[in-house]
Amino acid sequence: MGTRLQGRVAVITGGCSGVGLAAARKFVDEGAKVVIGDVNAEAGAAVAEELEVTFVTVDVTDADQVQALFRTAFDTYGSVDIAFNNAEILPLDDESILATGPNIWRGVLEANLTSVYLCCQAALPYMLDQKRGSIINMASLAAVMGSATSQISYTAAKGGVLAMSRELGVQFARDGIRVNALCPGPVSTPLTQEQVDSDPDDAERRLARIPMGRFAEPQEIASAALFLASDESSFITASQFLVDGGLSGSYIPPI
Ligand SMILES: NC(=O)c1ccc[n+]([C@@H]2O[C@H](COP(=O)([O-])OP(=O)(O)OC[C@H]3O[C@@H](n4cnc5c(N)ncnc54)[C@H](O)[C@@H]3O)[C@@H](O)[C@H]2O)c1
């Protein structure tokens, strides 16, 4: 048990699975009071019992439900110090722009970008009152580099998350609030497992391009979120925080 988040209250969206669940474990281990918001009520009940955290069933695309999530954190624990806006969807039929219809596009933009806007909008008033806060918005390497296997709506949403986080980081820097975009490369989670299972050749091609030769474990991304949440990153804001096993720094020469 550590003390890096002792006395802090953290809201984590999408905390029932993958990176969000790993972050919830780490934040609790480091002394934070954690409130998980996730649409999966069944998993939420189990996670709440196991980790002794507060769980709120929330659809992060619904403004009223998001407001209620952050209000629950404040009413239960007295502050909102950390917002890890991490929930998302990645439908398999989000692909090339030539094949992706407007319904998929709008759904992914709602779940992956509008949701982050709503969470920041809900968290900021508490943080401004406290003159303290760390917002970590989950972006992706796809926000920084063009993907050869396109997921056009996801990429556009994550690019929006990155740009919005940068601007919020600048706007609120003198209010004691830091806002950073976390940009992981591929992570080994149920979401990526679904893709690996559906196209093993594609998975093999992706692995070959990662200098470390593997996907990240969720705990490794959660460690980065913990760093950004804690005072150890006190001079880091408006950043694109890359955690990608060297992928963005690598280059395969044509000959
Ligand atoms: N897995 C990767 O390779 C990878 C790479 C880069 C970035 N990311 C980002 O990391 C984050 C976490 O990814 P993951 O792989 O752990 O995902 P995951 O699918 O394992 O978990 C996503 C969680 O979000 C919840 N959720 C989905 N829609 C929701 C909604 N409308 N309201 C509330 N909760 C909702 C789900 O119930 C689930 O618990 C995402 O933002 C993802 O884009 C993942």
Ligand as a Chemical Component Dictionary entry (heavy atoms), coordinates in Angstrom:
data_LIG
# 
_chem_comp.id                   LIG 
_chem_comp.type                 NON-POLYMER 
_chem_comp.pdbx_formal_charge   0 
_chem_comp.three_letter_code    LIG 
# 
loop_
_chem_comp_atom.comp_id 
_chem_comp_atom.atom_id 
_chem_comp_atom.alt_atom_id 
_chem_comp_atom.type_symbol 
_chem_comp_atom.charge 
_chem_comp_atom.model_Cartn_x 
_chem_comp_atom.model_Cartn_y 
_chem_comp_atom.model_Cartn_z 
_chem_comp_atom.pdbx_ordinal 
LIG N1  N1  N 0  -6.727  -1.371 -25.754 1  
LIG C1  C1  C 0  -5.890  -0.671 -26.519 2  
LIG O1  O1  O 0  -5.093  -1.205 -27.272 3  
LIG C2  C2  C 0  -5.894  0.816  -26.418 4  
LIG C3  C3  C 0  -4.914  1.557  -27.101 5  
LIG C4  C4  C 0  -4.931  2.937  -27.018 6  
LIG C5  C5  C 0  -5.904  3.566  -26.266 7  
LIG N2  N2  N 1  -6.842  2.814  -25.617 8  
LIG C6  C6  C 0  -7.849  3.509  -24.851 9  
LIG O2  O2  O 0  -7.798  3.067  -23.495 10 
LIG C7  C7  C 0  -9.112  3.166  -22.943 11 
LIG C8  C8  C 0  -9.474  1.870  -22.258 12 
LIG O3  O3  O 0  -9.422  0.853  -23.220 13 
LIG P1  P1  P 0  -9.628  -0.650 -22.817 14 
LIG O4  O4  O 0  -8.997  -1.443 -23.882 15 
LIG O5  O5  O -1 -9.227  -0.835 -21.397 16 
LIG O6  O6  O 0  -11.237 -0.773 -22.992 17 
LIG P2  P2  P 0  -12.244 -1.893 -22.465 18 
LIG O7  O7  O 0  -13.161 -2.198 -23.599 19 
LIG O8  O8  O 0  -11.544 -3.021 -21.800 20 
LIG O9  O9  O 0  -13.082 -1.095 -21.355 21 
LIG C9  C9  C 0  -13.917 -0.033 -21.725 22 
LIG C10 C10 C 0  -14.891 0.205  -20.580 23 
LIG O10 O10 O 0  -15.718 1.316  -20.947 24 
LIG C11 C11 C 0  -17.067 1.003  -20.608 25 
LIG N3  N3  N 0  -17.972 1.763  -21.462 26 
LIG C12 C12 C 0  -18.168 1.616  -22.797 27 
LIG N4  N4  N 0  -19.105 2.496  -23.224 28 
LIG C13 C13 C 0  -19.490 3.218  -22.129 29 
LIG C14 C14 C 0  -20.439 4.242  -21.923 30 
LIG N5  N5  N 0  -21.164 4.750  -22.930 31 
LIG N6  N6  N 0  -20.592 4.734  -20.673 32 
LIG C15 C15 C 0  -19.850 4.237  -19.650 33 
LIG N7  N7  N 0  -18.956 3.246  -19.776 34 
LIG C16 C16 C 0  -18.777 2.742  -21.006 35 
LIG C17 C17 C 0  -17.175 -0.496 -20.831 36 
LIG O11 O11 O 0  -18.284 -1.057 -20.116 37 
LIG C18 C18 C 0  -15.830 -0.983 -20.315 38 
LIG O12 O12 O 0  -15.856 -1.273 -18.921 39 
LIG C19 C19 C 0  -10.038 3.559  -24.093 40 
LIG O13 O13 O 0  -10.305 4.950  -24.082 41 
LIG C20 C20 C 0  -9.226  3.177  -25.316 42 
LIG O14 O14 O 0  -9.582  3.937  -26.468 43 
LIG C21 C21 C 0  -6.848  1.460  -25.666 44 
# 
loop_
_chem_comp_bond.comp_id 
_chem_comp_bond.atom_id_1 
_chem_comp_bond.atom_id_2 
_chem_comp_bond.value_order 
_chem_comp_bond.pdbx_ordinal 
LIG N1  C1  SING 1  
LIG C1  O1  DOUB 2  
LIG C1  C2  SING 3  
LIG C2  C3  SING 4  
LIG C2  C21 DOUB 5  
LIG C3  C4  DOUB 6  
LIG C4  C5  SING 7  
LIG C5  N2  DOUB 8  
LIG N2  C6  SING 9  
LIG N2  C21 SING 10 
LIG C6  O2  SING 11 
LIG C6  C20 SING 12 
LIG O2  C7  SING 13 
LIG C7  C8  SING 14 
LIG C7  C19 SING 15 
LIG C8  O3  SING 16 
LIG O3  P1  SING 17 
LIG P1  O4  DOUB 18 
LIG P1  O5  SING 19 
LIG P1  O6  SING 20 
LIG O6  P2  SING 21 
LIG P2  O7  DOUB 22 
LIG P2  O8  SING 23 
LIG P2  O9  SING 24 
LIG O9  C9  SING 25 
LIG C9  C10 SING 26 
LIG C10 O10 SING 27 
LIG C10 C18 SING 28 
LIG O10 C11 SING 29 
LIG C11 N3  SING 30 
LIG C11 C17 SING 31 
LIG N3  C12 SING 32 
LIG N3  C16 SING 33 
LIG C12 N4  DOUB 34 
LIG N4  C13 SING 35 
LIG C13 C14 SING 36 
LIG C13 C16 DOUB 37 
LIG C14 N5  SING 38 
LIG C14 N6  DOUB 39 
LIG N6  C15 SING 40 
LIG C15 N7  DOUB 41 
LIG N7  C16 SING 42 
LIG C17 O11 SING 43 
LIG C17 C18 SING 44 
LIG C18 O12 SING 45 
LIG C19 O13 SING 46 
LIG C19 C20 SING 47 
LIG C20 O14 SING 48 
# 
